[in-house]
């Protein structure tokens, strides 16, 4: 008989899943006050593919990050040029149609997606711990609830839930879980298999991490007792072959968009080329699952890993390998947890071995499903082994949940805007020049130009061959009216990127402000030769020609600027003035 202080839960499963989902929503509710941060600007606010259905088709033909200037060669932007996630653009398109550019609406959708993932994690834990089976102990139900609540409040999920671009991890995880539930919750059938395959394909179109679906489905089947019927190869084919339709469809679309490219190109230097860096990455990433503090967007690159990180990573890998080995036959739930944890991390580890800096907390969103399953199995084991101390076990588990929820609540405001994010990151990685570059760019965007100069100077000096901080520093000088500094800086940037239309455009603006209008005209024309659809360059060319008294020449570029941007008031006014000055009807 169970001790008096350890009884079955009196909450129905439906009430428990509601508790998990509501807890997830409440802990992350602060995200509704956040804005567009970091990549959100490029993917949502300034995304040219979200203007119309016809433009949206580009998302299925090109890599993830959009460009006004047409397709970008795979080699141009390193690993990111291999990311193919068109449904992220479709989701953003739908949200823009409903919410415009009100950030709270996007955050609300992401919050609901996370709550739905939490509900499915709760199902997975209950299924793997066999809570519903006759004779199941109350410890299994308590363990499943504790594990699901841990997933709901875990601070390591903040990056995925508080950052709109993190929706790719959340959506891919949701679809993998849905596919697993569809197959694992019933007998084999072609309908279930094809349905799961479609879900798998959709998940891959959100993010490549969904490739783990076959592995986690197989491991879950072992844990829940999924029956392969009929026995033998025919049964295996019937159960596991139909989901392949989704992968085939995804492969066809991906090959058309990015070919055979994968994000494994080596970056500058050799900081990530050695196995010791892989062990350090395991320590940095997986250690955050156990103690998620401090959380940081990035970590210093091109530095030797700490011995403590290497030791921790080695220990965690050994523990995980031991758990998989020992649980193969004795504990299918623990084995499933290990597979759910390890397999989504394998591509990340491979990227690190090939020289791609691969630390990001969002990479832990899907693997943490396995971590929470392992923790749920651990709570179940402790309650069964130390049933007399069940209340103490419950207090410890509850205390962990409270601490993790508090850490999440404290972390969410860091994602409020770019300045908050990079100021927070800089306090944790003060020696990383790229963070100075991001912070300076954020100040620049907020028109806090004087504050932008110092971090941009640090970044430009530390990274003399990196284009963006050099360009941002030039813009900062120009906005401060220091054309004596801005023009030489822009010339240096132009030498770095001679075919970059933005640099030529900015150089034209600086030259015009310095009173060198004729030179400015040549720069704007050079920018348009490289990018004929740059509405801003057409506009500024027309304005500059007006200043030179060449109104007749100004009409054509201003007409083109208005054609490209029909809602542009400056283009409309400039065209009116040019036509009047040229003696034509305004």
C-alpha positions in Angstrom: 0.0 0.0 0.0 1.3 3.5 -0.8 2.2 5.7 2.2 -0.4 8.1 3.4 1.4 11.2 2.0 1.6 9.7 -1.6 -1.7 9.4 -3.4 -2.8 9.3 -7.0 -3.5 12.7 -8.6 -7.1 13.8 -8.2 -6.9 15.9 -11.3 -8.3 14.4 -14.5 -5.9 14.1 -17.5 -7.8 16.8 -19.2 -7.3 19.1 -16.3 -3.6 18.2 -16.0 -3.0 19.0 -19.7 -4.8 22.3 -19.2 -2.6 23.1 -16.2 0.5 22.4 -18.2 -0.6 24.6 -21.1 -1.8 27.5 -18.9 1.4 27.4 -16.9 3.5 27.6 -20.1 1.4 30.6 -21.3 1.6 32.4 -17.9 5.3 32.1 -17.6 5.9 33.4 -21.1 3.1 36.0 -21.1 5.7 38.8 -20.8 6.6 38.1 -24.5 3.4 39.9 -25.5 5.2 43.1 -24.6 8.3 42.4 -26.7 8.9 43.7 -30.2 10.7 42.5 -33.3 14.3 41.5 -32.4 17.5 40.6 -34.3 16.5 38.4 -37.4 12.8 39.3 -36.9 13.4 42.6 -38.7 14.8 40.9 -41.9 12.3 38.0 -41.8 9.1 39.9 -40.8 9.4 43.7 -40.9 11.5 44.2 -44.0 10.8 40.9 -45.7 10.0 41.6 -49.4 8.5 38.1 -49.9 5.6 39.0 -47.6 4.2 41.8 -49.8 2.0 39.5 -52.0 1.2 35.9 -52.8 3.4 36.1 -55.9 6.4 37.3 -53.9 5.8 34.6 -51.3 6.6 32.0 -53.9 10.2 33.1 -53.6 10.3 31.4 -50.2 10.0 28.0 -51.9 12.7 28.7 -54.4 15.5 30.3 -52.3 17.2 29.9 -48.9 15.7 31.3 -45.7 16.9 34.9 -45.7 15.2 37.1 -48.3 17.0 39.6 -50.5 15.7 42.5 -52.6 18.5 41.9 -55.0 17.6 38.4 -56.3 19.0 35.0 -55.5 22.2 34.9 -53.4 24.9 32.4 -54.2 25.2 29.6 -51.7 28.7 30.6 -51.0 27.9 34.2 -50.2 26.6 33.9 -46.6 28.1 30.7 -45.3 25.9 28.1 -43.5 22.8 30.3 -43.6 22.6 30.0 -47.3 21.8 26.3 -46.8 18.8 26.9 -44.6 15.5 26.2 -46.4 12.5 27.0 -44.3 9.7 28.3 -46.5 6.8 27.7 -44.2 8.3 30.2 -41.7 7.6 32.8 -44.4 4.1 31.5 -44.9 3.4 31.7 -41.2 4.7 35.3 -41.1 2.7 36.1 -44.2 -0.5 34.9 -42.5 0.3 36.7 -39.3 1.0 40.0 -41.1 -2.3 39.6 -42.9 -4.1 39.5 -39.5 -1.9 41.7 -37.2 -0.1 43.9 -39.6 3.2 44.8 -37.9 1.8 44.7 -34.4 4.4 42.5 -32.6 2.1 41.3 -29.8 0.0 39.3 -32.3 3.0 37.4 -33.6 4.1 36.7 -30.0 0.6 35.6 -29.1 0.7 33.0 -31.9 4.1 31.8 -30.8 2.9 31.6 -27.2 0.0 29.4 -28.2 2.3 27.2 -30.3 4.5 26.6 -27.3 1.5 25.8 -25.1 0.4 23.2 -27.7 3.9 21.7 -27.7 3.7 21.4 -23.9 0.4 19.6 -24.2 1.9 17.1 -26.6 4.9 16.6 -24.4 2.5 15.8 -21.6 0.9 13.1 -23.8 4.3 11.7 -24.8 5.4 11.4 -21.2 2.2 9.7 -20.1 2.4 7.3 -23.0 6.0 6.4 -22.4 5.6 6.0 -18.7 2.4 4.0 -19.4 0.2 6.0 -17.1 -3.0 4.7 -18.6 -2.2 1.0 -18.3 -4.0 -1.0 -15.7 -2.1 -1.3 -12.5 0.1 1.7 -13.2 1.5 3.3 -10.1 0.6 6.9 -9.1 4.4 7.6 -9.4 4.1 7.4 -13.2 1.3 10.1 -13.3 3.2 12.4 -11.0 6.4 11.9 -13.0 4.6 12.7 -16.3 3.1 15.9 -14.8 6.4 17.0 -13.3 8.2 16.5 -16.6 5.6 18.3 -18.7 5.6 21.3 -16.3 9.4 21.3 -16.5 9.2 21.6 -20.3 6.6 24.3 -19.9 8.7 26.6 -17.7 12.3 25.7 -18.7 14.3 28.9 -19.1 16.3 27.4 -22.0 13.2 27.7 -24.1 13.1 31.5 -23.8 15.1 32.1 -27.0 12.6 30.0 -29.0 9.4 31.4 -27.4 10.4 35.0 -26.8 12.1 35.5 -30.2 9.7 35.4 -33.1 12.3 33.8 -35.4 12.3 30.9 -32.9 8.9 29.9 -34.2 10.8 27.6 -36.6 12.0 25.4 -33.7 8.6 25.5 -31.9 6.6 24.6 -35.1 9.0 21.8 -36.2 8.8 20.3 -32.7 5.0 20.6 -32.7 4.8 18.7 -36.0 7.2 16.0 -35.0 5.2 15.4 -31.8 1.9 15.3 -33.8 3.3 12.8 -36.3 4.6 10.6 -33.5 1.3 10.7 -31.7 -0.6 9.9 -34.9 1.4 6.7 -35.5 2.3 5.6 -31.9 -1.2 5.9 -30.5 -2.8 3.2 -32.7 -2.2 0.2 -34.9 -0.3 0.3 -38.2 -2.2 1.7 -41.1 -1.4 3.4 -44.4 -3.7 6.3 -43.4 -1.8 6.9 -40.2 1.5 6.5 -41.9 0.8 8.9 -44.8 -0.7 11.4 -42.4 2.4 11.3 -40.2 4.5 11.7 -43.4 2.7 14.8 -44.3 3.2 16.2 -40.8 6.9 15.3 -41.1 7.2 17.0 -44.4 5.6 20.2 -43.1 7.9 20.1 -40.0 10.9 19.9 -42.3 9.7 22.9 -44.2 9.8 24.8 -40.9 13.2 23.6 -39.8 15.6 20.8 -40.8 15.7 19.5 -37.2 12.5 17.6 -37.9 14.7 15.1 -39.8 14.9 13.1 -36.5 11.3 12.0 -36.9 12.0 8.4 -37.8 14.4 7.9 -34.9 12.1 9.4 -32.3 9.1 7.5 -33.7 10.9 4.2 -33.4 12.1 4.9 -29.9 8.6 6.0 -28.8 7.0 2.9 -30.3 9.4 0.8 -28.2 8.4 2.8 -25.1 4.6 2.7 -25.6 4.5 -0.9 -26.9 3.6 -0.1 -30.5 2.8 -3.2 -32.3 4.3 -4.0 -35.7 1.7 -6.0 -37.5 2.2 -8.3 -39.2 5.5 -9.4 -37.7 8.6 -9.2 -39.9 9.7 -7.0 -42.7 6.2 -6.5 -44.1 5.0 -5.1 -40.8 8.0 -2.8 -40.5 7.4 -1.5 -44.0 3.8 -0.9 -43.4 4.5 1.0 -40.2 7.6 3.1 -41.1 7.6 3.4 -44.8 4.5 5.6 -45.4 5.9 8.6 -43.5 8.7 8.7 -46.1 6.3 10.5 -48.5 6.8 13.7 -46.5 10.5 13.4 -46.7 10.5 12.9 -50.4 8.3 15.9 -51.0 10.6 18.0 -48.8 13.7 16.7 -50.6 12.3 17.7 -54.0 11.5 21.3 -52.9 14.9 21.6 -51.1 16.9 20.4 -54.1 15.2 22.9 -56.3 15.9 25.8 -53.8 19.4 25.1 -52.4 20.6 22.0 -54.2 22.8 19.7 -52.2 24.3 22.4 -49.9 24.5 21.8 -46.2 25.6 24.2 -43.5 29.0 22.8 -42.9 31.4 25.3 -44.4 34.2 26.3 -42.2 34.1 29.9 -40.9 37.0 32.3 -40.2 39.8 30.8 -38.2 39.7 27.2 -36.8 38.0 27.7 -33.5 35.5 24.9 -34.1 37.6 22.4 -36.0 38.7 20.1 -33.2 36.9 17.4 -31.2 37.7 19.1 -27.9 35.5 22.0 -29.1 32.7 19.5 -29.6 33.1 18.2 -26.0 33.0 21.8 -24.8 29.8 22.5 -26.9 28.2 19.5 -25.2 29.1 20.9 -21.9 27.8 24.4 -22.8 24.6 23.3 -24.3 23.5 20.3 -22.2 24.7 21.9 -19.0 22.0 24.5 -19.6 19.4 21.8 -19.3 20.4 21.1 -15.7 21.2 24.7 -14.7 20.0 27.3 -17.2 21.8 30.3 -15.8 23.2 32.5 -17.2 21.5 32.4 -20.5 23.1 34.3 -23.4 22.4 34.6 -27.1 25.9 33.8 -28.1 29.3 32.9 -26.7 32.8 34.2 -27.4 34.2 32.6 -30.6 37.8 31.9 -31.6 38.8 31.2 -28.0 40.0 28.0 -26.4 37.3 26.1 -24.5 37.4 25.9 -20.7 38.6 22.7 -19.2 35.5 22.6 -17.0 33.3 22.7 -20.2 35.3 19.9 -21.8 35.1 17.8 -18.6 31.4 18.4 -18.2 30.7 17.6 -21.9 32.6 14.4 -21.7 30.8 13.4 -18.5 27.4 14.1 -19.9 28.1 12.1 -23.1 29.3 9.2 -21.1 26.3 9.3 -18.8 23.9 9.5 -21.8 25.7 6.6 -23.6 25.5 4.6 -20.4 21.8 5.3 -20.0 21.1 4.3 -23.5 23.1 1.1 -23.2 21.6 0.0 -19.8 18.0 1.0 -20.7 17.9 -0.8 -24.1 16.0 -3.7 -22.7 15.2 -2.7 -19.1 13.6 0.7 -19.4 12.2 1.7 -22.8 11.0 5.0 -21.5 14.6 6.0 -20.5 15.9 4.7 -23.8 13.3 6.8 -25.7 14.3 9.9 -23.6 17.9 9.4 -24.6 17.0 9.1 -28.3 14.8 12.2 -28.1 17.6 14.1 -26.4 20.6 12.9 -28.5 19.4 12.6 -32.1 18.4 16.3 -32.6 21.8 17.3 -31.3 23.8 15.2 -33.7 23.6 17.6 -36.6 24.6 20.5 -34.3 27.6 18.5 -33.1 28.6 17.8 -36.7 28.4 21.5 -37.6 30.7 22.2 -34.7 33.2 19.6 -35.8 33.2 21.2 -39.3 34.0 24.6 -38.0 30.5 26.2 -37.7 30.0 27.9 -34.3 27.0 26.0 -33.2 26.0 27.3 -29.8 22.4 28.5 -29.5 19.8 27.8 -26.8 17.1 27.4 -29.4 18.9 24.2 -30.5 17.8 22.6 -27.2 14.0 23.1 -27.8 13.4 19.7 -29.4 16.2 17.8 -27.4 14.7 19.1 -24.2 11.6 16.8 -24.9 14.0 13.9 -24.3 15.5 15.6 -21.3 12.1 16.1 -19.7 11.2 12.5 -20.4 14.3 11.4 -18.6 13.5 13.7 -15.7 9.9 12.3 -15.6 11.3 8.8 -15.5 13.6 9.9 -12.7 10.8 11.3 -10.6 8.8 8.1 -11.1 11.8 6.0 -10.0 12.4 8.1 -6.9 8.8 8.0 -5.9 8.8 4.2 -6.2 12.1 3.7 -4.6 11.6 6.1 -1.7 7.9 6.0 -1.4 8.1 7.0 2.3 9.8 10.2 1.3 7.4 11.0 -1.5 6.5 14.4 0.1 10.2 15.4 0.2 10.6 14.3 -3.5 7.6 16.4 -4.4 8.9 19.4 -2.6 12.3 19.2 -4.3 10.6 18.8 -7.7 8.2 21.7 -7.0 11.1 23.9 -5.9 13.0 23.2 -9.1 9.9 24.2 -11.1 9.5 27.4 -9.1 13.2 28.4 -9.6 13.1 27.6 -13.3 9.9 29.5 -13.8 11.4 32.5 -12.0 14.5 32.3 -14.2 12.2 32.3 -17.3 10.2 35.3 -16.0 13.5 37.2 -15.5 14.9 36.2 -18.9 11.9 37.2 -21.1 12.4 41.0 -20.9 15.9 40.6 -22.3 14.2 39.9 -25.6 12.1 43.1 -25.5 14.1 44.8 -28.2 17.5 44.8 -29.9 19.1 47.2 -27.4 17.9 45.2 -24.4 19.1 42.0 -26.0 22.6 43.1 -26.9 23.1 45.1 -23.7 22.3 42.0 -21.7 24.6 39.9 -24.0 27.5 42.3 -23.7 27.4 42.2 -19.9 28.0 38.4 -20.2 30.5 38.4 -23.1 32.2 41.8 -22.9 35.2 40.7 -24.9 33.3 39.5 -28.0 33.6 42.2 -30.7 30.6 40.9 -32.7 28.3 41.9 -29.7 29.7 45.4 -29.8 28.8 45.4 -33.5 25.2 44.3 -32.8 24.8 46.8 -30.0 26.2 49.6 -32.0 23.9 48.7 -34.9 20.9 48.7 -32.5 21.8 52.1 -31.1 22.1 53.3 -34.7 18.7 52.0 -35.7 17.2 53.7 -32.6 18.9 57.0 -33.7 21.0 56.9 -30.5 23.9 57.7 -32.8 26.3 59.1 -30.2 26.0 55.9 -28.2 26.5 53.9 -31.3 29.9 55.2 -32.2 32.0 53.7 -29.3 30.9 50.1 -29.7 31.1 50.3 -33.5 34.6 51.7 -33.3 35.6 48.7 -31.1 34.0 46.3 -33.5 35.5 47.9 -36.6 39.0 47.9 -35.1 38.7 44.3 -33.9 37.2 43.0 -37.2 38.8 45.1 -39.9 37.7 42.8 -42.7 34.1 42.4 -41.6 31.8 44.5 -43.8 28.8 45.3 -41.5 30.4 47.1 -38.6 32.6 49.1 -41.0 29.5 50.1 -42.9 27.5 50.9 -39.7 30.4 53.1 -38.4 30.4 55.0 -41.6 26.6 55.6 -41.3 27.1 56.8 -37.7 29.7 59.3 -38.8 27.4 60.5 -41.5 24.4 60.9 -39.2 26.6 62.9 -36.8 27.5 65.2 -39.7 31.1 64.1 -39.7 31.5 63.8 -43.5 35.2 64.1 -43.1 35.1 60.7 -41.4 32.1 59.2 -43.1 33.3 59.5 -46.7 36.7 57.9 -46.2 35.1 55.2 -44.1 32.5 54.5 -46.9 35.3 54.4 -49.5 37.0 51.7 -47.4 33.8 49.8 -47.2 33.3 50.1 -50.9 36.7 48.7 -51.5 35.6 45.7 -49.4 32.3 45.2 -51.3 32.7 46.9 -54.7 29.4 45.3 -55.9 27.3 46.1 -52.8 24.6 48.6 -53.9 23.8 49.7 -50.3 27.4 51.0 -49.9 27.2 53.0 -53.1 23.9 54.4 -52.1 25.2 55.5 -48.7 28.3 57.0 -50.3 26.0 58.9 -52.6 24.1 60.3 -49.6 27.3 61.3 -47.8 28.8 63.0 -50.9 25.5 64.9 -51.4 25.5 66.1 -47.8 29.1 67.2 -48.3 28.0 69.3 -51.3 29.6 67.0 -53.9 26.3 66.4 -55.8 27.9 65.5 -59.1 29.9 62.7 -57.5 26.7 61.6 -55.6 24.8 61.2 -58.9 27.5 58.8 -60.2 27.3 56.7 -57.0 23.5 56.5 -57.1 23.7 55.4 -60.8 26.3 52.8 -60.0 24.1 51.4 -57.2 21.2 51.2 -59.7 23.3 49.4 -62.3 23.9 46.7 -59.6 20.3 46.7 -58.3 17.8 48.3 -60.7 14.9 47.7 -58.3 16.3 49.8 -55.4 13.5 52.3 -54.9 15.5 54.4 -52.5 18.4 54.8 -54.9 15.9 56.0 -57.7 14.5 58.5 -55.2 17.8 59.9 -54.1 19.1 60.1 -57.6 16.1 62.1 -58.6 16.4 64.4 -55.6 20.1 65.0 -56.3 19.4 65.8 -59.9 16.8 68.3 -58.8 19.4 70.0 -56.5 21.8 70.2 -59.5 19.0 71.9 -61.5 18.6 69.0 -63.9 14.8 68.6 -63.4 14.2 66.9 -66.7 16.6 64.1 -65.9 15.1 63.8 -62.4 11.6 62.9 -63.6 12.4 59.3 -64.8 14.1 58.1 -61.6 11.4 59.6 -59.5 8.7 58.0 -61.6 10.5 54.6 -61.2 10.8 55.2 -57.4 7.0 55.8 -57.2 6.3 52.8 -59.4 8.3 50.6 -57.1 6.9 52.1 -53.9 3.4 53.5 -54.7 2.9 54.6 -51.1 6.1 56.7 -51.0 5.2 60.3 -50.2 8.8 61.6 -50.7 8.8 60.1 -54.2 5.4 61.6 -55.0 6.4 65.0 -53.8 9.8 64.9 -55.6 8.1 63.9 -58.8 5.7 66.8 -58.5 8.5 69.3 -58.0 10.5 67.8 -60.9 7.7 68.0 -63.3 6.9 71.6 -62.3 10.6 72.6 -62.7 10.8 70.9 -66.0 7.6 72.7 -67.2 5.5 69.5 -67.4 2.1 68.9 -65.8 2.6 67.9 -62.1 
